[in-house]
Amino acid sequence: MGSAIEGPRNTERASARTTQFAIEKARQVIKASFTSQHCPNAPKRPLTNAVSVPVATHASLAAIETPPPRTCSMRHTSFVVQSNRSPKKTFGEWNRVSRLRLLPGLLLVVSAAAQTAPWTGAVRGSWVRTGAAAPGDLTLAGKGTAARIVVSDDENSAVHQAAAFLAADIEKINGYKPAVANSPAEGQVNIHIGTAGRLAAPANVDAASLQGKWESYRIVTAAGDLWLVGSNPRGAAFAAYTLSERLGIDPLYLFTGYRPAHRDPLILKRTDFTQPPPVFRYRGFFHDDEDLLPRPFDSNGYPLQTGDVPLDWYRRFFETALRLRMNMVAPYTRVHRRFEVQKLAGDWGLYYTSHHYDILLSNPWGFTRFNLAAERGVSGDYDWFSNREGMLKFWLGGLTENKDLDCIWPVGMRGTADRPFQFPSGTTGDQKAATFREVIAEQVNMARRLVPDPLFHFTMYSEMLPEYQRNPAAFDLPEDVIIVWPDDNDGHMRGLPSSLGKWKHGVYYHLAYLGGNLSKQTANTVAPGVVAGEFQNIVRSGATEYMLVNVSELRDYVMGARMIAAICWDAPAIYSKPNAAARFTSWWTREYFPAPAARAAEAVYTQYFALLNTPETLWTALDAIQTLIGSLYQKAAGKPAPALDPEPSAQLRSRARLLDAALAAEQRAEQAMPLPERQFFSISAGIGLQIAARQTNAALKLEEALRAPSAAAMWQSVFEARALLERLETELARGEYPPFDRWYHESWIRSANSRNNPHRAYNQLRAFIGTAGDGRAP
């Protein structure tokens, strides 16, 4: 087996060296675009192992054509949209004929007419002609008819799925659904979707210019038809999702609830659009924790950690990722592993990967919980030192189950519950590194024997990062393992490569997180300024091969998710001008809210992220309430209550004024919005401000109760605090409209006394009142 692999691998290494030489030459051409003057909002926290000089890779220079690091063998079985269709080509077959050709120093120049700069003008609906058709325009639907969508039978299933979504999107806009067929219709407009080299497009579509470019695409009106051509199947699919947005579909509609404006006729302006390759090669969402999604409930009324989430929720998650032109998903870690979920991801054109402790997609969480060890014939503990063969056999089970999907395989070693692996007492740092080296080599070799051209990532989460930084050479990682650098769980990178070496690098980033004081599972607290600054550092460092962002159930993090998705494609254009975060926030508010309210919404977001810029700021008052209620129990019992510290009290009063002003501004902005936009804004900006403001003011009322000269005055202030928290309960209930039922209810994450539980203060105050302050129930 070794000799069969070694030859191609040596060729690949030589190609990589040639590529690196070309990159160094090209770096000088665009280095000025990535100077520090373009990042005034960069975070002030120092970076561990920070970048000393700008480093650019082929992925970060979207305009430079370079060979891929390896063949991406996408082998998933086809999703048949129509039962009479013949089998589709796999991604692997397409990729074998679309290797990127090296053109050192060549910059791909896109005219302004072809591509609008990111975060400038309107995007949604921007290609629709609102008046009479002009020369070259195409009527896609009108007067009870619609264009035909044409997809060849042997195109990949991802292209067929995109065509099905496009047909449904046109129906949402016009009311008439186009047919999807394998041949054009005479006498009507046809929308051709396909892959360069396969689709027979007119010469002026210039499909040949896409050959060899990773996920690039063109959208062109020509010869009375519309042509959506991709450099590979995902590129063709992304062309369809881009068209849907330009016709009026919000890529986030499943979470915003936005419906497109009705258009009859639906007229597409004359179009010649080119999308260069993305900066980040593999980019995706991590659907972590999943405590809110519908599933069976346990005896405490919490959703079962082991209960299956309905497939429909994964469809929502995957569709949104694709509409944002992401190409990878990590669907879950703590639920029963159902093959249909990752199979669906593959059928729709998404790479399937997982959490850093989900080694070779074997689901260690289910080692005993789901009886996976026994099912795979494994006995003994999950312990490399006492059960080496058992662990290898368990990991092999993950490989065997998923080998026919497009996977990026996690390698490394952690415990079965996302905790550090327990080394024997006295194990030295060098011995740990040697163990990681041995384990990863076994995992990589096992995968190579079973999967053609496998992709790997080693995510240096938590305890693994300092071990690697202490002595990277001791790990001696295989060249085809992507080294993935983590943030601090709150959006600030812990480290980035100061030099690339022989490896590809990527990042693992958190918008959502569960764990200690950094837990953020209710409202977004990672400001656009942090995202913009950190991702500029990431692109500079060359860690652009892989990007996985933790978005939990996504609803509360769509603003940050959209920003990151855009950076993953167009970082050079985004960072070519200063103030990226401010430009994004301004664009976001204009894109998602009507003109009369957009400026007010922008001001609200500015206030929001100034006041709620870390997870702790959302729960400061909650902690104060808990302390104050404890003191009130003492006062109600006739005991001396602790004296109030004047400094925290003054901070609460100052914060209350700022929060009240921001919340009042948010509510004024809502009044200028139609219902869908008002409802979305109340979640995107309102709910976090409501939680913080109501609890801060309730804490101040409890301080008044503690100072009160009489029992009557004390209880009056306590009841006023309760009224504020009851108002918050109503506001939380308003945010639980379908399909987000029970969204703010208690769960195994939002348990009764958890900081993530926005009801905790209300529940504790009710208990105080209900027991008349003596802590004893009647």
KOLBA-929841 format. One record per residue (C-alpha): residue in three letters; x, y, z. Coordinates in steps of 0.1 Angstrom, whole numbers. Example, Ala and Ser with C-alpha at 12.3 -4.5 7.8 and 13.67 -1.06 7.14 Angstrom:
! KOLBA-929841
residu:u:v:w
ALA:123:-45:78
SER:137:-11:71
! end
This chain:
! KOLBA-929841
residu:u:v:w
MET:0:0:0
GLY:29:24:8
SER:44:22:-26
ALA:11:29:-44
ILE:6:60:-24
GLU:42:73:-22
GLY:46:82:-59
PRO:16:106:-62
ARG:23:120:-28
ASN:59:129:-39
THR:45:146:-70
GLU:21:165:-48
ARG:49:177:-26
ALA:68:190:-56
SER:37:208:-68
ALA:32:223:-34
ARG:68:236:-34
THR:63:252:-69
THR:30:267:-56
GLN:47:282:-26
PHE:74:298:-49
ALA:46:314:-70
ILE:28:326:-39
GLU:59:343:-26
LYS:62:362:-59
ALA:26:371:-59
ARG:26:382:-23
GLN:45:414:-31
VAL:18:424:-56
ILE:-10:426:-30
LYS:8:429:3
ALA:-3:465:5
SER:-39:454:7
PHE:-34:438:40
THR:-15:464:60
SER:-25:472:95
GLN:-39:506:86
HIS:-70:488:72
CYS:-79:473:106
PRO:-87:501:131
ASN:-111:478:149
ALA:-86:450:156
PRO:-89:437:191
LYS:-64:448:217
ARG:-57:414:232
PRO:-22:402:223
LEU:-20:371:201
THR:-1:341:214
ASN:24:331:187
ALA:12:361:168
VAL:20:369:132
SER:51:389:127
VAL:48:396:90
PRO:19:394:66
VAL:18:359:50
ALA:-4:351:20
THR:-14:318:7
HIS:-30:307:-26
ALA:-64:307:-8
SER:-60:342:7
LEU:-51:356:-27
ALA:-84:348:-44
ALA:-71:361:-77
ILE:-41:337:-79
GLU:-47:304:-96
THR:-29:276:-79
PRO:-31:238:-78
PRO:-52:223:-51
PRO:-33:207:-22
ARG:-48:173:-31
THR:-76:157:-51
CYS:-108:163:-32
SER:-125:130:-39
MET:-162:137:-34
ARG:-178:103:-36
HIS:-213:107:-22
THR:-241:89:-38
SER:-265:109:-59
PHE:-297:125:-47
VAL:-322:118:-75
VAL:-345:148:-80
GLN:-366:130:-106
SER:-369:93:-106
ASN:-363:89:-143
ARG:-329:105:-143
SER:-297:86:-150
PRO:-270:86:-123
LYS:-251:118:-118
LYS:-214:123:-120
THR:-197:125:-85
PHE:-177:154:-73
GLY:-146:132:-75
GLU:-151:126:-113
TRP:-155:163:-119
ASN:-125:173:-97
ARG:-103:149:-116
VAL:-108:169:-148
SER:-106:203:-130
ARG:-72:204:-114
LEU:-61:240:-109
ARG:-34:251:-133
LEU:-6:272:-119
LEU:-3:306:-134
PRO:23:324:-112
GLY:16:360:-105
LEU:-15:362:-127
LEU:-42:384:-111
LEU:-78:378:-120
VAL:-93:412:-127
VAL:-131:415:-124
SER:-148:446:-138
ALA:-170:467:-116
ALA:-199:460:-139
ALA:-195:423:-132
GLN:-191:423:-95
THR:-203:448:-68
ALA:-178:454:-40
PRO:-188:437:-8
TRP:-208:457:17
THR:-216:486:-6
GLY:-249:485:-25
ALA:-280:464:-20
VAL:-278:428:-28
ARG:-312:412:-23
GLY:-334:418:-54
SER:-307:440:-70
TRP:-309:423:-104
VAL:-347:427:-108
ARG:-360:452:-133
THR:-389:471:-117
GLY:-401:488:-149
ALA:-404:477:-185
ALA:-378:453:-198
ALA:-346:468:-214
PRO:-327:452:-242
GLY:-309:421:-230
ASP:-332:416:-200
LEU:-350:383:-195
THR:-385:376:-182
LEU:-381:346:-159
ALA:-418:345:-149
GLY:-450:363:-158
LYS:-486:359:-169
GLY:-488:324:-157
THR:-457:311:-173
ALA:-420:308:-163
ALA:-387:300:-177
ARG:-375:264:-178
ILE:-346:254:-156
VAL:-323:230:-175
VAL:-299:206:-158
SER:-283:177:-175
ASP:-291:143:-161
ASP:-255:135:-153
GLU:-248:167:-133
ASN:-240:161:-97
SER:-268:159:-71
ALA:-258:192:-56
VAL:-266:210:-89
HIS:-300:193:-91
GLN:-308:203:-55
ALA:-298:239:-63
ALA:-321:238:-93
ALA:-350:226:-72
PHE:-344:254:-47
LEU:-342:279:-75
ALA:-375:268:-89
ALA:-392:271:-55
ASP:-376:305:-50
ILE:-390:318:-83
GLU:-424:305:-72
LYS:-421:325:-39
ILE:-414:357:-59
ASN:-438:353:-88
GLY:-463:326:-78
TYR:-455:304:-108
LYS:-430:276:-104
PRO:-407:268:-133
ALA:-403:232:-145
VAL:-369:215:-141
ALA:-360:194:-171
ASN:-330:179:-188
SER:-334:198:-221
PRO:-343:233:-231
ALA:-377:244:-244
GLU:-382:261:-277
GLY:-398:295:-277
GLN:-392:304:-240
VAL:-364:315:-217
ASN:-342:287:-204
ILE:-321:288:-172
HIS:-291:265:-179
ILE:-272:253:-148
GLY:-241:232:-152
THR:-204:227:-149
ALA:-177:242:-172
GLY:-165:216:-196
ARG:-199:199:-195
LEU:-224:226:-203
ALA:-225:236:-239
ALA:-228:274:-235
PRO:-224:302:-261
ALA:-189:315:-266
ASN:-196:348:-249
VAL:-205:330:-217
ASP:-168:322:-216
ALA:-173:290:-195
ALA:-137:279:-204
SER:-123:308:-183
LEU:-136:289:-152
GLN:-117:257:-158
GLY:-95:248:-129
LYS:-108:275:-105
TRP:-121:263:-71
GLU:-159:269:-68
SER:-158:299:-91
TYR:-188:306:-113
ARG:-204:329:-140
ILE:-240:341:-144
VAL:-246:355:-179
THR:-276:365:-200
ALA:-268:354:-236
ALA:-286:342:-267
GLY:-320:348:-251
ASP:-313:325:-221
LEU:-296:326:-187
TRP:-265:306:-181
LEU:-252:296:-146
VAL:-219:279:-151
GLY:-196:267:-123
SER:-160:256:-123
ASN:-172:225:-104
PRO:-206:213:-93
ARG:-205:234:-61
GLY:-197:264:-82
ALA:-227:258:-104
ALA:-249:253:-73
PHE:-235:286:-57
ALA:-244:304:-90
ALA:-281:293:-85
TYR:-281:305:-48
THR:-265:338:-59
LEU:-292:343:-85
SER:-320:335:-60
GLU:-306:363:-37
ARG:-303:388:-65
LEU:-339:380:-74
GLY:-351:387:-39
ILE:-346:357:-16
ASP:-329:364:17
PRO:-303:337:23
LEU:-312:338:60
TYR:-350:337:54
LEU:-354:305:74
PHE:-342:325:105
THR:-353:361:96
GLY:-388:351:84
TYR:-384:375:54
ARG:-406:370:24
PRO:-395:384:-10
ALA:-414:412:-27
HIS:-440:399:-53
ARG:-428:404:-89
ASP:-451:399:-118
PRO:-435:399:-143
LEU:-402:388:-128
ILE:-376:405:-151
LEU:-339:398:-147
LYS:-316:427:-158
ARG:-290:419:-184
THR:-263:402:-164
ASP:-226:394:-168
PHE:-213:383:-133
THR:-181:365:-124
GLN:-174:352:-89
PRO:-137:344:-84
PRO:-126:315:-61
PRO:-131:319:-24
VAL:-103:329:0
PHE:-110:301:24
ARG:-111:267:7
TYR:-132:247:33
ARG:-156:269:53
GLY:-185:258:73
PHE:-209:260:103
PHE:-207:239:135
HIS:-242:232:147
ASP:-231:226:183
ASP:-250:215:215
GLU:-285:216:200
ASP:-303:220:233
LEU:-332:240:218
LEU:-343:219:188
PRO:-374:197:191
ARG:-368:162:204
PRO:-382:140:232
PHE:-381:154:268
ASP:-367:139:299
SER:-384:137:333
ASN:-372:172:342
GLY:-388:187:311
TYR:-355:192:293
PRO:-349:180:257
LEU:-330:147:259
GLN:-294:151:250
THR:-297:116:233
GLY:-329:123:215
ASP:-330:126:177
VAL:-335:160:162
PRO:-360:159:133
LEU:-343:158:98
ASP:-362:190:89
TRP:-341:210:112
TYR:-309:198:95
ARG:-324:207:61
ARG:-328:243:74
PHE:-293:243:87
PHE:-278:229:55
GLU:-299:251:32
THR:-288:283:50
ALA:-251:272:48
LEU:-254:267:11
ARG:-272:300:5
LEU:-243:317:22
ARG:-220:297:-1
MET:-204:276:27
ASN:-192:242:16
MET:-189:223:49
VAL:-211:215:80
ALA:-205:199:113
PRO:-241:190:122
TYR:-239:176:158
THR:-218:161:186
ARG:-240:150:214
VAL:-269:133:197
HIS:-274:98:183
ARG:-255:96:150
ARG:-280:91:121
PHE:-264:84:88
GLU:-293:101:69
VAL:-281:135:83
GLN:-246:134:70
LYS:-258:117:38
LEU:-282:146:32
ALA:-253:170:36
GLY:-233:151:10
ASP:-262:149:-14
TRP:-266:187:-12
GLY:-229:193:-19
LEU:-215:199:16
TYR:-184:184:32
TYR:-192:166:64
THR:-169:171:93
SER:-171:173:131
HIS:-159:184:165
HIS:-122:181:174
TYR:-129:152:197
ASP:-150:133:172
ILE:-120:113:159
LEU:-124:100:124
LEU:-162:107:128
SER:-165:77:151
ASN:-187:95:176
PRO:-168:89:209
TRP:-198:105:227
GLY:-217:73:219
PHE:-189:50:230
THR:-210:37:259
ARG:-241:61:257
PHE:-253:47:224
ASN:-236:13:228
LEU:-214:20:198
ALA:-183:3:213
ALA:-203:-30:216
GLU:-218:-26:182
ARG:-183:-24:167
GLY:-170:-53:187
VAL:-149:-31:210
SER:-144:-40:247
GLY:-125:-22:274
ASP:-121:15:281
TYR:-115:44:258
ASP:-78:45:267
TRP:-49:45:243
PHE:-25:30:268
SER:-46:2:281
ASN:-68:-5:250
ARG:-49:6:219
GLU:-64:-20:196
GLY:-99:-13:209
MET:-96:24:202
LEU:-82:17:167
LYS:-112:-6:160
PHE:-136:20:173
TRP:-122:47:151
LEU:-123:23:121
GLY:-160:21:127
GLY:-163:58:120
LEU:-143:55:88
THR:-162:25:76
GLU:-196:41:82
ASN:-188:74:64
LYS:-162:64:38
ASP:-185:70:9
LEU:-193:106:19
ASP:-172:138:14
CYS:-156:141:47
ILE:-128:161:64
TRP:-116:137:90
PRO:-107:149:125
VAL:-76:134:139
GLY:-60:137:174
MET:-72:124:208
ARG:-96:137:234
GLY:-119:121:259
THR:-154:108:251
ALA:-171:138:267
ASP:-151:167:251
ARG:-126:167:280
PRO:-88:164:279
PHE:-75:129:274
GLN:-62:116:307
PHE:-25:107:304
PRO:-9:85:331
SER:4:105:360
GLY:39:119:355
THR:37:119:316
THR:60:146:304
GLY:53:171:276
ASP:76:153:252
GLN:59:120:260
LYS:25:136:253
ALA:37:150:220
ALA:51:116:210
THR:17:100:219
PHE:-1:125:197
ARG:23:118:169
GLU:19:81:171
VAL:-19:83:174
ILE:-23:107:145
ALA:0:86:123
GLU:-21:56:130
GLN:-53:75:122
VAL:-40:89:90
ASN:-26:56:77
MET:-59:39:86
ALA:-79:64:66
ARG:-55:63:36
ARG:-60:25:34
LEU:-98:29:33
VAL:-105:63:16
PRO:-90:76:-16
ASP:-72:109:-10
PRO:-86:117:24
LEU:-87:151:40
PHE:-78:156:77
HIS:-78:184:103
PHE:-60:185:136
THR:-78:211:157
MET:-55:222:185
TYR:-83:229:210
SER:-77:236:247
GLU:-49:215:261
MET:-35:205:227
LEU:-26:241:216
PRO:1:248:243
GLU:15:213:238
TYR:19:220:201
GLN:32:255:206
ARG:58:243:231
ASN:74:220:204
PRO:57:218:170
ALA:84:196:156
ALA:76:169:182
PHE:42:164:167
ASP:57:158:132
LEU:22:159:116
PRO:17:144:82
GLU:17:170:54
ASP:-18:163:44
VAL:-32:172:79
ILE:-46:207:81
ILE:-35:224:113
VAL:-64:242:128
TRP:-59:271:153
PRO:-86:279:178
ASP:-99:311:193
ASP:-103:317:230
ASN:-140:306:227
ASP:-150:343:226
GLY:-138:354:192
HIS:-101:363:198
MET:-75:340:183
ARG:-52:322:208
GLY:-26:317:182
LEU:-19:317:145
PRO:10:304:124
SER:40:327:122
SER:52:306:92
LEU:33:280:72
GLY:59:253:69
LYS:49:224:48
TRP:13:223:61
LYS:-20:239:53
HIS:-36:259:82
GLY:-71:268:92
VAL:-91:281:122
TYR:-119:271:146
TYR:-139:301:157
HIS:-168:307:182
LEU:-198:329:178
ALA:-216:306:203
TYR:-200:287:231
LEU:-209:267:262
GLY:-186:266:292
GLY:-181:286:323
ASN:-181:324:323
LEU:-177:325:285
SER:-210:307:278
LYS:-230:325:252
GLN:-261:306:241
THR:-288:333:242
ALA:-276:364:224
ASN:-247:374:202
THR:-218:391:220
VAL:-190:389:194
ALA:-190:423:179
PRO:-184:429:142
GLY:-152:448:151
VAL:-138:417:167
VAL:-147:395:137
ALA:-132:420:112
GLY:-100:424:132
GLU:-94:387:139
PHE:-102:375:104
GLN:-78:401:89
ASN:-51:385:111
ILE:-62:351:101
VAL:-60:359:64
ARG:-26:376:69
SER:-13:345:86
GLY:-23:322:57
ALA:-46:301:79
THR:-72:299:51
GLU:-74:263:42
TYR:-102:256:67
MET:-127:276:87
LEU:-153:262:111
VAL:-174:286:131
ASN:-195:275:160
VAL:-230:289:156
SER:-250:265:178
GLU:-286:265:165
LEU:-277:296:143
ARG:-308:317:150
ASP:-291:341:175
TYR:-259:344:154
VAL:-270:350:118
MET:-254:385:117
GLY:-220:372:126
ALA:-224:342:104
ARG:-232:363:74
MET:-202:385:80
ILE:-179:356:83
ALA:-193:339:52
ALA:-186:371:32
ILE:-150:374:45
CYS:-144:337:36
TRP:-151:346:-1
ASP:-140:382:-6
ALA:-114:391:21
PRO:-90:410:-3
ALA:-119:433:-14
ILE:-132:436:21
TYR:-99:446:36
SER:-88:468:7
LYS:-106:497:25
PRO:-105:507:62
ASN:-133:503:88
ALA:-145:469:76
ALA:-167:464:107
ALA:-184:498:103
ARG:-190:492:66
PHE:-205:458:73
THR:-229:471:100
SER:-240:499:78
TRP:-246:475:49
TRP:-264:450:71
THR:-289:475:84
ARG:-296:488:49
GLU:-299:453:35
TYR:-322:440:63
PHE:-343:470:74
PRO:-363:495:54
ALA:-348:529:46
PRO:-367:549:73
ALA:-354:526:100
ALA:-319:515:87
ARG:-300:545:102
ALA:-317:540:135
ALA:-310:503:135
GLU:-273:510:127
ALA:-271:532:158
VAL:-288:505:179
TYR:-263:479:168
THR:-234:503:177
GLN:-249:507:212
TYR:-256:470:215
PHE:-221:459:209
ALA:-206:486:231
LEU:-228:473:260
LEU:-228:436:253
ASN:-193:430:240
THR:-185:399:262
PRO:-206:371:276
GLU:-202:384:311
THR:-219:417:303
LEU:-251:399:296
TRP:-252:383:330
THR:-236:409:353
ALA:-269:419:368
LEU:-280:383:371
ASP:-251:376:394
ALA:-259:408:414
ILE:-295:397:418
GLN:-285:363:432
THR:-262:380:458
LEU:-289:406:467
ILE:-316:380:472
GLY:-293:361:496
SER:-289:394:515
LEU:-326:400:515
TYR:-332:365:531
GLN:-310:377:560
LYS:-329:410:563
ALA:-363:393:562
ALA:-351:370:590
GLY:-342:400:611
LYS:-305:395:607
PRO:-280:422:598
ALA:-276:423:560
PRO:-242:428:544
ALA:-234:464:535
LEU:-237:473:498
ASP:-204:479:480
PRO:-208:514:465
GLU:-186:507:435
PRO:-207:479:419
SER:-238:498:428
ALA:-226:528:409
GLN:-216:507:380
LEU:-251:492:379
ARG:-267:526:379
SER:-245:539:351
ARG:-251:507:331
ALA:-288:509:336
ARG:-289:544:321
LEU:-270:533:290
LEU:-291:501:286
ASP:-324:520:290
ALA:-313:545:263
ALA:-302:517:239
LEU:-334:497:245
ALA:-356:528:240
ALA:-337:534:207
GLU:-343:498:197
GLN:-380:501:203
ARG:-382:534:184
ALA:-364:517:154
GLU:-389:488:155
GLN:-418:512:151
ALA:-406:522:117
MET:-405:486:105
PRO:-430:462:89
LEU:-439:432:111
PRO:-413:406:98
GLU:-385:431:101
ARG:-397:443:135
GLN:-399:407:147
PHE:-364:399:135
PHE:-349:431:149
SER:-364:423:183
ILE:-344:391:183
SER:-312:403:166
ALA:-308:435:188
GLY:-337:436:212
ILE:-336:404:233
GLY:-300:409:246
LEU:-308:445:256
GLN:-340:434:272
ILE:-323:407:293
ALA:-295:431:304
ALA:-317:461:310
ARG:-346:444:329
GLN:-322:425:351
THR:-300:455:358
ASN:-330:477:368
ALA:-343:448:389
ALA:-310:446:407
LEU:-312:483:415
LYS:-347:478:429
LEU:-334:450:451
GLU:-307:473:463
GLU:-334:497:473
ALA:-352:469:491
LEU:-320:461:510
ARG:-317:498:521
ALA:-354:502:529
PRO:-361:514:564
SER:-392:493:569
ALA:-406:459:559
ALA:-434:475:539
ALA:-409:496:519
MET:-387:466:514
TRP:-415:445:499
GLN:-427:474:477
SER:-392:475:461
VAL:-392:437:458
PHE:-425:437:440
GLU:-412:465:416
ALA:-382:443:408
ARG:-406:414:402
ALA:-426:435:378
LEU:-395:443:358
LEU:-386:406:355
GLU:-422:397:347
ARG:-419:421:318
LEU:-388:403:306
GLU:-407:370:308
THR:-433:384:284
GLU:-406:397:261
LEU:-389:363:260
ALA:-423:346:253
ARG:-427:370:223
GLY:-395:357:209
GLU:-408:321:208
TYR:-429:324:177
PRO:-430:294:153
PRO:-408:277:144
PHE:-388:288:174
ASP:-411:275:201
ARG:-396:270:235
TRP:-365:289:224
TYR:-358:305:257
HIS:-372:277:279
GLU:-350:258:303
SER:-329:230:288
TRP:-299:210:298
ILE:-278:241:289
ARG:-303:266:304
SER:-307:246:336
ALA:-324:261:366
ASN:-294:278:382
SER:-272:282:351
ARG:-259:316:340
ASN:-274:308:305
ASN:-309:307:320
PRO:-325:341:314
HIS:-354:331:338
ARG:-331:324:368
ALA:-335:358:384
TYR:-373:357:381
ASN:-375:322:395
GLN:-352:331:424
LEU:-372:362:432
ARG:-405:344:430
ALA:-392:318:455
PHE:-382:346:478
ILE:-416:362:477
GLY:-434:328:478
THR:-417:319:510
ALA:-422:353:526
GLY:-385:357:527
ASP:-378:329:552
GLY:-369:303:525
ARG:-395:278:537
ALA:-424:268:515
PRO:-458:267:532
! end
